[in-house]
Amino acid sequence: MRPGERDGGLSDDLLRAIGLGIAAFGPLLVAGVLVPFRHQVVGENVALVFVVVVVLASACGGFGPGALAALVSAMAYDFFFTRPYQSLKIDRAEDIGTAVVLLGISLLIARLMAVGQHRREVAQRGREDIGRLHRIAATLAEGAEVEDVLRSVQAELFGLLTLQDCRFEQPPFPSALPRMERNGTIEGGRRRFVAGEFTLPGEGVEIPVRTRGCVVGRFVLVPDWHVGVALEERVAAVALVDLVGAAFGAEPSWQSNIEGTAS
């Protein structure tokens, strides 16, 4: 699953737009269908139909569209199904209670669905991260050369972190960059808060490649500054780069260079 997509292959932006469309027009559609029967239909049953709209909006777009659907549904119920009709005033106390319960339950459903959706996305990212590590570990186990491991890790980093550029550099390095530490934290750099996560630094970030305690190179990551990167993804990126360090340590042609650097 590519960044910005859900399991079905649709982008988050498209799904959010669909959710907003359902939130804005779904309650009005429900009202248009049920208004001719409002004298025969119990108010609580009408409220349940509006709840279905909230569920659909939340499932597509998350909490924002779900909350909007809850608000529009409560207003549509008040306007079309409580006396006096076509007014936001409510004469009967039981109708006030139904409207309040409709709004409250709808907001709760939107929040619960958003939490569940977030947990599913986190679990999916975890499975993808494990898959990336497994592929690189399998490449190492097959005795691939360092250059092949470098290219494989570079490709995985592109997909994992949604990068604009990713390159490997050997010392001496031409410039200093913010560093991604082993726990995924980053000190310094210009960052943005996007969709609940911080981006990587706009000027780029480095992940050192270490072998036997020595830095033998670094990956320079140039991010898409419109995409936030979760802490778990940053930790997975460092783990991938650690496998490159293991490949260097196992390569005979690099062992003398490492020993010379250490001395």
Secondary structure, 3 states (H helix, E strand, C coil): CCCCECCCCCEHHHHHHHHHHHHHHHHHHHHHHHHHHCCCCCHHHHHHHHHHHHHHHHHHHCHHHHHHHHHHHHHHHHHHHCCCCCCCCCCCHHHHHHHHHHHHHHHHHHHHHHHHHHHHHHHHHHHHHHHHHHHHHHHHHCCCCHHHHHHHHHHHHHHHHCEEEEEEECCCCCCCCCEECCCCCECCCCCCEECCEECCCCCCEEEEEEECCEEEEEEEEEECCCCCCCHHHHHHHHHHHHHHHHHHHHCHHHHHHHHHHHC
